[in-house]
């Protein structure tokens, strides 16, 4: 045990005999006792023959509570108290929801302006200084950067698992008033863990305000070691908490209009393009002419554009332009696609490890292959040839590295340039899943069993990595889909379970709170996803690809009994991404929140090309650049969330995934793939700024259509997110 804080030692001393017990609730094999130790109100969690765990629901800095009063309502116990600094309100609830859940929140109304130089963490995993190390618990995950205020812990001696969630949206006013950030406020080291409010050495909390100090939910699960599944438990416990937190409202965003603006700027803006050897190529970032064209960038834009063309029935000349340049990336000597355009590799200056001729970032080899295979399966013969001709090299690399890929290596020698992301943490741990996805695409295209065998070899490597296997979010999401498909092909349950491990790893890296302080007031952040496990910002390209991958996962999961938690979390990420994604575009943001210094190229604040990066409310955004390869944002959303009907002037929008679409004259039915605990928005709208034909009369079942407040005659309703919807229409006289 490391040295304890004086606050922990003082609490443990009072746990012995200096406390008053106010209430006790028993749920399953757990006992929850509310105790008052003078300066703190605790919940003491006990399990027979096990050491207790203590949760500090409220702390009175510098003095004891006075005038403690208790009132009980139908579902909560309410406490009020006072101290020298102000008046406290504490609400505690203990719920049996299949999984026991403890909820507590507290607030303080100040009598004087104060600063807070220190705040003790709100969980003690032991109650006595002599408790052995093994009783303190193991931290499996805690908050990183701006991600959710989570703490996931195992208590093997108690056969108990705990997921602690601090609703940081509620604490945003504290951060706004004190000029602090809520990055990494949840964490600690056993036995002192949980929330510690950020110190406020300079900006004070004003006299007379009421400020939220804590808003916590804690979910518990008892488990048997013989049936232990840490990833499934994480998903189930996170979903249980998710259904009990207040979520921000969403609003309809006019994606057809956003797409038109983005398409115009993508095609017409000179900063998006470079010319080389008679072909035009997309830059990775607006006005970044120093970096050679990359194969990944071309295909990352091409595939969403192709999705849009398939959905809309329109033709786009830009698709032909991109396709004409793809064969230039094939190296006849190596018999594979290369990352950088061979005619411009000499421009690489080595300012970053991967910006050297012949250096490959492991996932960069596989991602273009995945996109080429998608084109090939649509019947594109050039894409099929490039894909099949490169497969041999891809398999050679996999076998050379024993399906355990480094970060960077030389393509011509397979010399490892960078083996690990950080010392002891391994290489790009989710690439085996991405490779498996590529192999399954090859298997579908050729029906050759050797590719199925390769997919299984890579998938089995993932089984050895465990709970934290994400390197890059989009690749982990593709891995989840590949493992689900592998389960469907082979019937091997382990692959289905591994798909949940991938999803659990992704949902460790989301932000389930709204950053309503500083610059964060200008854009929604709830259910944002971070591209890497240590990334300081969310990124448009990875978010858009995870959005598409989750659609694919839920589609493949039809007819499979997947956990409710998986369906809920995937569908809710999609719902909130649709609401948030417009704010990656600079015209949607105030100029003062955009960085004056840009790493790659330039940022044109009037251009509908998405920024790569959105940061914490205390930092400017757009520091990396405007991401041309993130242009799939709108082109991926429109075909998946809008239903187009031949010979009709309107579109049908829904903000959760849809499947089983059946169209007939004057009628359409479809099923929603969300969870019954949430509401989906269904809307009848038009493209751009056209108006709904007022002679059309719509009916919907279930629900009732109401006129939306946009002046265009749009109609919308809200229904349970797992309903089957029927919409019919006819002309009125």
Secondary structure, 3 states (H helix, E strand, C coil): CCCCCHHHHHHHHHHHHCCEEEEEEEECCEEEEEEECCCEEEEEEEECCCCCEEEEEEECCCCCCEEEEEEECCCCEEEEEECCCEEEEEEEEEEECCCEEEEEEEEEEECCCECCCCCCCCEECCCCCCCCHHHCCEEEEECCCCCCEEEEEEEHHHCEEEEEEECCCCCHHHHHHHCCCCCCCEEEECCEEEECCCCCCCCCECCCCEEEEEEEEEEEEECCHHHCCHHHHHHHHHHHHHCCCCCCCCCCCCHHHHHHHHHHHHHHCHHHEEEECCEEEECCECCCCCCCCEHHHHHHHHHHHHHHHHHHCCCCHHHHHHHHHHHHHEECCCCEECCECHHHHHHCCCCCCCCCCCEEEHHHHHHHHHHHHHHHHCCCHHHHHHHHHHHHHHHHHHHHCCCCCCCEEECCCCCEEECCCCCCCCCCCCHHHHHHHHHHHHHHHHCCHHHHHHHHHHHHHHCCCCCCCCCEHHHHHHHHHHHHHHHHHHCCHHHHHHHHHHHHHHCCCEECCCCCCHHHHHCCCCCEEECECCCCCEEHHHHHHHHHHHHHHHHHCCCCCCCHHHHHHHHHHHHHHHHHHHHHEHHHCCHHHECCCCCCCCCCCCCCCEECEECCCCCCECCCCEEHHHCHHHHHHHHHHEEECCCCCCEEEECCCEEEEEEECCEEEEEECCCCCCEEEEEEECCCCCCCCCCEEEEEECCCCEECCCCCCCEEEEEECCCEEEEEEEECC
